[in-house]
């Protein structure tokens, strides 16, 4: 009985957690209801209440925004931004994970001159804000004729994501017993065999963590996407929404609908894999 009483959580803790949950959930509720209202309700008559008239047509207006002369709904700026964001984000995740894993293996498992110096150079990337390098990156991409293309975003995104990815992989990889590699070496495995058959399967939990962090960075980035790609056909979702404000200067409901379409899919994806991410972070901290 004493143990049960000792483990009992005070009512005040529940109250604080409930209040904090409401504070976190309210912006999502407000955004969703905002997307289903007209201007009168948004600006005074019914700011935080449920819509008096549920205007689902706001979503149709959002999807029709920016359509080409063909009039096809598949040519809308929102759907085009979705497609481009998916392509850029997927390529960024794949490149970041592959290069970071290989670099991390070389930095933590192999012994060679200058290893610590190279690792410190990578870690300096954590101190450099991504947008502080906007001008030099733009000049390099322009000189290489890479502007207005997917690679103009994939290459910088991957480069700036490497530092965080290497740090996460490194904290996980150092706890993998070296005896596993020694046993594989005695069985005839070379460097690449050890990496792909031993290290890579054990690193899958950390890969999911790096993937979600890279996804959030690439999916939500606006500055690079807006400056490096001036052509509409390469616009990502944040750029499409940014230009959307100019299309609807008075009808704010479709703007809210566009924000919901851009935000809620990300939240749904994260809700399904958040437990995996937490488990991988804990495993990297206590493994071994």
N, C-alpha and C positions, 0 to 999 in steps of 0.2 A: 504493500500500500504506500509505503514511503517513497519507493521508486516511482510509482505512478504519479504521486503528488509532485515529486521533484521534476518530472518531465512535463507537467501540465503547463501549457503556454498561457500567460496572463491575457485577460480580455483586452487590455490596452494594446497589446501587440497586434491582435487581430484587427482592432479598430484602426490602428495606424496603417496596416497592410491593406485594408479595404479602402481607406481614403486614398492611399497611394495608387492603388489599382484604378480607382475612378479617375484620378488625375491623368494617368497614362492612357486610359481608354477614351476619355472624353474627346481629344482631338480627332480620333478616328470616327467617333459617332458624329461629331460636328461636320466633318468633311463629307460623310455619307449623306446626311440630311441636307447639307448645303447644296449637294449636287442634284437634289430633287425639288428645289424651290425656285420661285421666280424672284426678281429683284426686290419686290415689295417686302416679301418675307425675310430676305437676306439682310436688308438694310433697315430693320426697325420693327416691323410688325410681328415677326416670329423668328427671332435670331437663333435661339437654342432649342426650340420645341420641334416636335415632329412636323413634317410638311402637312399643311391643310389639304393641299392637292398634290399628289405624288406625280411629279412631271418626269416620267421615264423618257419622254421625248428629248430631254437634255442629253441623254447618252447617244441618241441617234444624231443629234446636232453635233456632238463632239466627234463622232466617227465620220460624219460627212465633212468636217472642217478640212479645208485645204485640198479637196479633191481636184483632180486635173480636169481638163476639158472633156475627157471621156465620160465623166460622171460616175465611174465605177467606185463603189464603196471601198474596194481594195486599194484604191489610190489615195486614200485619206492620209493626212500627215501623221495622225496618231498610229495607224497600223503600219505605215512605212517606218516610223520611228521605232515601233516594237520590233520589227524585223531586223533593222540595223543594230539596235541595241543587243538583241539576242546573238547576232553574228559576232559583233565586237566583243561582247562579254564572254562568249564561249571560247573564242580564239585566245583571248587574254588569259582565261583560266588554264587552258591546256598548255600554253607556252610557259606561263609562270610556274605551274606545278612541275613540268618536265625540267626546266632549267634550274629551278630552285632545289629540286631533289638531287640532281647531279652535282650542283655546286656544293650543297650541304654535305654530301657524301665525301667529296674531295677534301672539304675543310675539316671534317670531324673524324674521318677514318683513315685518310692517307697522310703520310708524313713527308713533307717536302719543304724546301727552303722558301720562305716568304709566305707561308700559309697564314700566319697570324696577321701579317700586314694586309693581305687580301681580304681576310675576314673583317678587319677593322674598316677597310674601304667600303665593303658592303654595308656594314652597320652605320656608316655615316649617312647612308640613304634614309635612315629613320629620322634624322635631324633636318633633312631638307624638305621644306613644303613643296608639294608637287607643282603648285602654280608659280613658285619663285623661279622656276626654270622655263617659264612660258616663252620668253623671247628667244633664248638660245635654241630651244627645241624647235620652235617655229622656223628659225633660220636654217637649221640643219635639215629639217624636212623639206623646206623649199629648195635647198641646194640639191637634195637627192630626188627631187621631183616626186615626192610622196604625198603632197597635199591633195585634198579631195579624194580620199581613198580610205578603205578600211584600215590599211596598215598605218596610216597617219595617227590613228588612235590606239591600235593594238600594240605597236612597238613602245610608245611612251608609257601606256598603262602597265604593260608587262615589266618594263624596266623599273618603274617606281614601286611595283609590288614585290620585287625580288627581295628587298631588304627584310620586310616583315615575314615573307614566306621562309626565307633562310633561317631567321631567328626562331620561328615556330618549329620548323623541321629539325633544327639543331638541338633545341631543348628536348625533343622527343628521341632523336637518333642517338644521343650520347648515352641513353639509358638502355639501349639494346645491347645485350651481352656480346662481347667480342668473341666469346667461345663459339658462337654460332658461325661466325665467318671463318674461324680457324678450322672448324669441322668441315665446312663446305670446301675450304681450300685443300684439305687432306683428301677429300673425295674427288678432287680434280677440277673444281670450279675456278674459273679465272675471275678477274675483276668485274667484268660485265655479268658473268653468271651469278656471282655473289650479290651484286646490286639488284638484278631483276628477280632472282629466285628467293633470296633471303631478306634483303633489306626492304624492297618495295612492298611485298605483302604485309610486312609488319608496320609500314608507315601509312597504310590506308586510313586509319582514324585521323591522323594529322592532315592527310590530304583533304578530307572533308572540311576541316577547319580553315585551311588556307583557301579552299575553293569558295567558301561563303564570304570570307573577308575580301577576296579579290572580286567576287561578284558584286558586292555592295559598292566597292570603290569604282568599278567600271560602269555599273548600271546607273549610278547617280551623278557621275561627273558631267559638268556642263561647260566649263571654261574652255578646255581643250577641244571638245566636240564642236563648240560654237565658232572657234577661231580657225581650227585646222581644216574644217570641212565647210566651205561656203556653198557647195552645191546641195540642193534639196534632197537628191536621191541618196545621199550619204548621211543625212541628219539622223541623229539618235533621238530617243524618246525625250530626254530633258530639253533638247533643242526644239523639238516639235511643240512641246508644251509652252516653252518660252515664247515662240512666235504666235502661239494660240491666243495670247492676251491681246495682240494687235488685231486679231480677227473678230473678237467679241469684246468690244469696249464697253458695252452696256448690258449684255446678257451674261451674267455671272454664273448661272446655273450650268451651262455647258462647260465652263472652265472648271467648276467643281467636279463634273463628271469625268473630264479628262484627267484630273488629279487622282480620282478614285481608280480609274483604269490603269494608271501608272503605278500607284502605290500598293493597292491591295494584292495583286499577284505576288509581289515581293514578300509581303507579310505572310501570305499563305505558304509560300515555299519555305520561309524561315520557320514557321510554326511546325512543319513536318520534320525538319532536320535539326531543330534547336537542341533536342536531347542528345543527338549524335555528336554535335559540336561540343557540348558540355562534357560528355563522356571522354572525348578525345583530348580535351584540355586537361582533364583530371588524370587521364592515363599517362599523358606526357609528363605530368608533374610527379607521379608516384611510381611510375613503371620501374621494375627492377628492384 
